[in-house]
Amino acid sequence: MAETTSPVKLEAPTETPQELIISGKESLENYIQKGSDAGTFDASLPPLEIPIIDFGLLTSPSSSSQELEKLRSALCSWGCFQFVLRASVLEFQVINHGVEPALLNKVREATKQFFGLPLAEKKKYYQEDGNFDGYGNDKMQTLHWSHLLYLTVHPEDKRQLKFWPENPEYFRETLDEFSKQSEVINQILLKAFARSLNMEENCFLDMFGEQALMLARFNWYPPCPRPDLVLGVFPHTDGSGLTMLLPDKEVGGLQFLKDNQWYSVTVIPEAFVVNVGDQLEIISNGIFKSPVHRVVTNSERERISLVMFYCPNQEKEIEPANWLVNESRPRLYKTVKNYNRLYFEQLKLGKRAIEAALL
C-alpha cells in the first residue's frame, strides 16, 4: 500500500496528533511502536534503488520482451517498482490520454487543501460506524502519526458520494478522472505481469473479476516532534492485489524492508511507486512478493500522498493459479474468500494475514 492497505477501523480525529499531545489529551507514548517493530527510526537510510519500469515499453512490440523480463525480476525479487508515465506513449496506450503532470499536481493540491480545511468542514466526512469510507485515522494499539481519507472509487455503483469532499470544489472530478486512468493502468500492468510469466495476458484480470475493487486512500502526515520514535504507518504488507502510490512531490518517508534492512524510497515527482499486495502473491503462488513497508515521519515538514488499492472482487475466491502450481512449485496458499476480512482479523492480532493463508 504502497503505504498501507485497505481500510481499518477509523476514528474521527478532533485534533491533529501534535495538538493532542500539546494539549495533554494524548500521550506521545501511545504513538511509540511496541514489540518486534520497536526501535529508533531513521529517515536517512540508504536509498532503495527500486527498479524503474518504462510503462510505454511494456506494450511496445519492439522492446516489450526486455522490459517484461525487467518487470518480472522486479516483482519476484523486490515486489515493487517505479514507472514513469510518458504522455506521448500513454496517449496511444490509454485511450488517447496520458496521466499528465498537471493532473498529478491537481491531485496533490486537492489533497493538501482538503486536509487543510477547518475541522468543522472535515467533520462532514467522518467515517460512520461499520463503514470504511470517510475521514479519520487508523486506530491501532499503537497510533499512526497520520490522518486519512478513504473512498471507494470502483465499482462506481459502490461509491458513497456523501464522503467525497465538495471542498475544494474540484476534488470530486479530479478523483474521478484520476481513478479512471488508474484503473486502466492497473489493467495494463496486470496484463504485463501475466506476459512476464509467459501466461495468457488476461488470466490475472479474469481472476480479479469485472467487479474488481478500487480504493483511494489520501494520507496526511503532520510534522512530528520525535520522528526517531514515531511512525506515520507501522510495518505491514498490503492486503490488496496491486497498490499504486502517488508520493509527495518533495518529502520522502516511504521505506521498504529488504534482506532485513530498511531502505528509503527516492522521490521521483512524476513517477508512481507500485507494489504487489498479498492477494496477488497468493494468485501467483508466491512468485510475486508482497513487500513489507512503512512510513517514517518528519520533524519539520508535512507530507501528503495518495494510494490506490486494486483488489479482486470480494465475492470471488482467490487461490494460486492452476498453471503456476506444479511438482517443482507446489501449491503454497489456501483458497480464500474476502481476503480483506482475514487481513483485518490478523492485523488486530498484530499478525500478517499472508502467513495465515499459507497451507
Residue pairs with C-beta under 8 A, 6 or more apart in sequence:
1 217
1 236
1 238
1 239
1 240
1 243
1 245
1 275
1 277
1 293
1 307
1 309
2 80
2 238
2 243
2 244
2 245
2 254
2 273
2 274
2 275
2 293
2 307
3 217
3 219
3 232
3 233
3 245
3 254
3 293
3 295
3 305
3 307
4 138
4 217
4 219
4 233
4 236
4 238
4 295
4 307
5 236
5 237
5 238
5 239
5 240
5 243
5 277
5 278
5 309
5 343
6 132
6 215
6 238
6 239
6 240
6 309
6 311
6 340
6 343
7 132
7 133
7 150
7 215
7 217
8 138
8 139
8 140
8 344
8 347
9 139
9 344
10 127
10 132
10 134
10 135
10 136
10 137
10 138
10 139
10 148
10 150
11 136
11 137
11 139
12 123
12 126
12 127
12 135
12 136
13 136
13 137
13 147
14 119
15 23
15 25
15 119
16 147
16 222
17 26
17 31
17 143
17 145
17 146
17 222
17 224
18 222
18 223
18 224
18 225
20 26
21 27
21 28
21 225
28 225
28 226
28 229
28 230
30 142
30 143
31 142
31 143
31 144
31 145
31 229
31 230
31 231
32 38
32 142
32 226
32 229
32 230
33 39
33 142
33 229
33 230
33 231
33 234
34 141
34 142
35 350
37 234
37 235
37 294
40 228
40 229
41 227
41 228
41 229
41 230
41 231
41 296
41 297
42 228
42 262
42 296
43 227
43 252
43 253
43 264
43 296
43 297
43 298
44 264
45 255
45 261
45 262
45 263
45 264
46 261
46 263
46 264
47 263
47 264
47 265
47 266
48 255
48 256
48 258
48 263
48 264
48 265
48 266
49 266
50 74
50 78
50 80
50 81
50 82
50 256
50 265
50 266
50 273
51 70
51 71
51 73
51 74
51 78
51 81
51 82
52 81
52 82
52 83
52 84
52 268
52 271
53 67
53 70
53 71
53 74
53 81
53 82
53 83
54 67
54 83
54 84
54 86
55 83
55 84
55 85
55 86
55 89
55 90
55 93
55 185
55 188
56 86
56 88
56 89
56 90
56 93
57 63
57 64
57 66
57 67
58 64
58 67
58 68
58 71
58 188
58 189
58 192
59 93
59 188
59 192
60 67
60 89
64 195
68 192
68 195
68 196
69 196
71 81
71 192
71 193
71 196
72 196
72 197
74 80
74 81
75 81
75 193
75 196
75 276
75 287
75 288
75 289
76 287
76 288
76 289
77 289
78 256
78 258
78 289
78 291
79 275
79 276
79 281
79 288
79 289
79 290
79 291
80 256
80 273
80 274
80 275
80 276
80 291
80 293
81 273
81 274
81 275
82 268
82 271
82 272
82 273
82 274
83 271
83 272
83 274
84 268
84 270
84 271
85 98
85 99
85 185
85 270
85 271
85 272
86 98
87 98
87 99
87 100
88 98
89 98
90 97
90 98
90 99
91 97
91 98
93 188
94 181
94 184
94 185
94 188
95 184
97 181
99 178
99 181
99 185
101 270
103 174
103 177
103 178
103 181
104 246
104 269
104 270
105 249
106 170
106 174
107 174
107 175
107 178
107 246
107 306
108 246
108 248
108 249
108 304
108 306
109 168
110 168
110 170
110 171
110 174
110 175
111 218
111 220
111 304
111 305
111 306
112 304
113 167
113 168
113 171
114 122
114 149
114 165
114 167
114 168
114 171
114 218
115 122
115 147
115 149
115 218
115 220
115 304
117 165
117 167
121 167
122 135
124 165
125 134
125 135
125 149
125 162
125 163
125 164
125 165
126 134
126 135
126 136
127 133
127 134
127 135
127 136
127 150
127 163
128 134
131 160
132 150
132 152
133 150
133 151
133 152
133 160
133 163
134 149
134 150
134 163
135 147
135 148
135 149
135 163
136 147
136 148
136 150
137 143
137 144
137 146
137 147
137 148
138 144
138 146
138 148
138 233
140 234
140 347
141 350
142 234
144 231
144 232
144 233
144 234
145 221
145 222
145 224
145 230
145 231
145 232
145 297
146 219
146 220
146 221
146 222
146 232
146 233
146 295
147 219
147 220
147 222
148 217
148 218
148 219
148 220
149 163
149 165
149 216
149 217
149 218
150 215
150 216
150 217
151 159
151 160
151 163
151 164
151 175
151 215
151 216
151 218
152 158
152 159
152 160
152 213
152 214
152 215
152 216
153 159
153 175
153 176
153 179
153 214
153 215
153 216
153 308
154 179
154 183
154 212
154 213
154 214
155 211
155 212
155 213
158 213
161 172
164 171
164 172
164 175
165 171
165 172
166 172
175 216
178 306
179 214
179 216
179 308
182 214
182 244
182 308
182 310
183 214
183 310
185 244
185 272
186 214
186 242
186 244
186 308
186 310
187 205
189 242
189 274
190 204
190 205
190 208
190 242
191 201
191 202
191 204
191 205
192 201
193 204
193 280
193 284
193 288
194 200
194 201
194 202
194 203
194 204
194 205
195 201
197 284
197 287
197 324
199 321
199 323
203 321
203 323
204 280
204 283
204 321
207 283
207 312
207 316
207 318
207 321
208 241
208 310
208 311
208 312
208 313
208 316
209 312
209 313
209 315
209 316
210 313
211 313
211 315
212 241
212 310
212 311
212 312
212 313
213 309
213 310
213 311
213 312
213 313
213 314
214 308
214 309
214 310
214 311
215 240
215 308
215 309
215 311
216 306
216 307
216 308
216 309
217 306
217 307
217 308
217 309
218 304
218 305
218 306
219 232
219 233
219 295
219 303
219 304
219 305
219 306
219 307
220 302
220 303
220 304
221 232
221 253
221 295
221 297
221 298
221 302
221 303
221 304
222 302
223 297
223 298
223 299
223 300
223 301
223 302
224 230
224 232
224 297
224 298
224 299
225 299
226 299
227 296
227 297
227 298
227 299
230 297
231 294
231 295
231 296
231 297
232 253
232 294
232 295
232 296
232 297
232 303
233 294
233 295
234 294
235 257
235 292
235 293
235 294
236 292
236 293
236 294
236 347
236 352
237 277
237 278
237 290
237 291
237 292
237 293
237 352
237 354
238 275
238 276
238 277
238 278
238 290
238 309
239 277
239 278
239 279
239 309
239 311
239 339
239 340
239 343
239 344
239 353
240 277
240 278
240 279
240 280
240 309
240 310
240 311
241 277
241 279
241 280
241 283
241 310
241 311
241 312
242 274
242 275
242 276
242 277
242 280
242 309
242 310
243 274
243 275
243 276
243 277
243 307
243 308
243 309
243 310
244 272
244 273
244 274
244 307
244 308
244 310
245 254
245 272
245 273
245 274
245 275
245 305
245 306
245 307
245 308
246 272
246 305
246 306
246 307
246 308
247 254
247 265
247 267
247 273
247 305
248 267
248 303
248 304
248 305
249 267
249 269
250 267
250 269
250 301
251 267
251 298
251 301
251 302
251 303
252 264
252 265
252 266
252 267
252 303
253 264
253 295
253 296
253 297
253 298
253 303
254 264
254 265
254 273
254 293
254 294
254 295
254 305
255 262
255 263
255 264
255 265
255 293
255 294
255 295
255 296
256 262
256 263
256 265
256 275
256 291
256 292
256 293
257 263
257 291
257 292
257 293
257 294
258 291
262 294
264 296
265 273
275 290
275 291
275 293
276 284
276 288
276 289
276 290
276 291
277 290
277 309
277 311
278 290
278 339
278 343
278 353
278 354
278 357
279 311
279 312
279 318
279 339
280 288
280 290
281 288
281 289
281 290
281 354
282 318
282 319
282 320
282 333
282 336
282 339
282 354
282 357
283 312
283 318
283 319
283 320
283 321
284 320
284 321
284 324
285 320
285 321
285 324
285 325
285 329
285 331
285 332
285 333
286 320
286 329
286 332
286 333
287 324
287 329
290 354
311 339
311 340
312 318
312 339
314 338
314 340
315 337
315 338
316 337
317 335
317 336
317 337
318 335
318 336
318 337
318 339
319 333
319 334
319 335
319 336
320 331
320 332
320 333
325 331
331 359
332 358
332 359
333 357
333 358
333 359
334 357
334 358
334 359
336 342
336 357
339 353
339 357
342 353
342 356
342 357
343 353
345 353
346 352
346 353
346 355
346 356
347 353
